[in-house]
Amino acid sequence: MKALTDFKATLTGPTPDASWAAPLRSLWYDAKGDWHRAHALVDQLQDADAAWVHAYLHRKEGDSWNAGYWYRKAGKPHATATLDEEWEQLVINFLGR
């Protein structure tokens, strides 16, 4: 999968591709409206990618303090883009790997 539009097309399915890394699967569940499942996928992971998604999820939740903690762990500045823009940025980043 190479494009954001291809990723978005998978949202009509019942589950994300099992071969995707946890951060990308987390973003898939978030887009489907399942914040809790999205959070559970990255909650116990320690890498910077998971921390970045974790930060986004807490920002979406409205917990700016907790989001700030996870942005720092990810080595990223606190996002100022809209949530939709940040979600797309995250997906594009992970698809480009």
C-alpha positions as CSV (number, residue, x, y, z in Angstrom):
1,M,0.0,0.0,0.0
2,K,1.5,3.3,-1.0
3,A,-1.1,6.0,-0.7
4,L,-3.3,7.6,1.9
5,T,-6.3,7.0,-0.4
6,D,-5.5,3.2,-0.5
7,F,-5.3,3.2,3.3
8,K,-8.6,5.0,3.6
9,A,-10.2,2.5,1.2
10,T,-9.4,-0.3,3.7
11,L,-11.6,1.4,6.3
12,T,-14.7,-0.3,4.7
13,G,-13.3,-3.7,5.9
14,P,-13.9,-5.4,9.3
15,T,-10.3,-5.4,10.4
16,P,-6.9,-3.9,9.5
17,D,-4.2,-5.8,7.8
18,A,-2.6,-8.0,10.4
19,S,0.8,-7.5,8.8
20,W,0.8,-3.7,9.6
21,A,2.7,-2.5,12.6
22,A,0.7,-1.6,15.7
23,P,0.9,2.2,15.2
24,L,-0.7,1.9,11.7
25,R,-3.3,-0.6,13.0
26,S,-4.0,1.8,15.8
27,L,-4.7,4.6,13.4
28,W,-7.0,2.3,11.4
29,Y,-9.1,1.6,14.5
30,D,-9.1,5.3,15.4
31,A,-10.5,6.1,12.0
32,K,-13.2,3.5,12.5
33,G,-14.2,5.3,15.8
34,D,-12.7,2.8,18.2
35,W,-10.5,5.0,20.3
36,H,-10.1,2.4,23.1
37,R,-8.9,-0.3,20.8
38,A,-6.6,2.1,19.0
39,H,-5.2,3.2,22.4
40,A,-4.8,-0.4,23.6
41,L,-2.6,-1.2,20.6
42,V,0.0,1.4,21.5
43,D,-0.4,1.8,25.2
44,Q,2.2,-0.7,26.3
45,L,4.7,-0.1,23.5
46,Q,7.9,1.9,24.2
47,D,9.1,2.9,20.7
48,A,8.9,6.4,19.3
49,D,6.3,5.5,16.6
50,A,3.9,4.2,19.2
51,A,4.5,7.2,21.4
52,W,3.6,9.5,18.6
53,V,0.3,7.7,17.9
54,H,-0.3,7.6,21.7
55,A,0.3,11.4,21.8
56,Y,-2.2,11.9,19.0
57,L,-4.8,9.7,20.7
58,H,-4.5,11.6,24.0
59,R,-4.7,14.9,22.1
60,K,-7.9,13.7,20.4
61,E,-9.2,12.6,23.8
62,G,-8.7,16.2,25.0
63,D,-5.9,15.4,27.5
64,S,-3.3,17.9,26.5
65,W,-1.0,17.3,29.4
66,N,-0.8,13.5,28.7
67,A,-0.5,14.2,25.0
68,G,2.5,16.5,25.7
69,Y,4.2,13.7,27.7
70,W,3.8,11.3,24.8
71,Y,5.0,13.9,22.2
72,R,8.1,14.4,24.3
73,K,8.7,10.6,24.4
74,A,8.2,10.5,20.6
75,G,10.7,13.3,20.1
76,K,8.0,15.3,18.4
77,P,6.7,18.8,19.0
78,H,3.1,19.1,20.3
79,A,0.9,19.1,17.2
80,T,-0.8,22.3,16.2
81,A,-2.5,20.9,13.0
82,T,-6.1,19.7,13.1
83,L,-6.7,16.2,14.4
84,D,-7.6,15.1,10.8
85,E,-4.4,16.6,9.5
86,E,-2.3,15.0,12.1
87,W,-4.0,11.6,11.5
88,E,-3.2,11.9,7.8
89,Q,0.4,12.9,8.6
90,L,0.9,9.9,10.8
91,V,-0.6,7.5,8.3
92,I,1.5,8.9,5.4
93,N,4.6,8.7,7.6
94,F,4.0,5.0,8.5
95,L,3.0,4.1,4.9
96,G,6.2,5.5,3.6
97,R,8.4,3.0,5.5
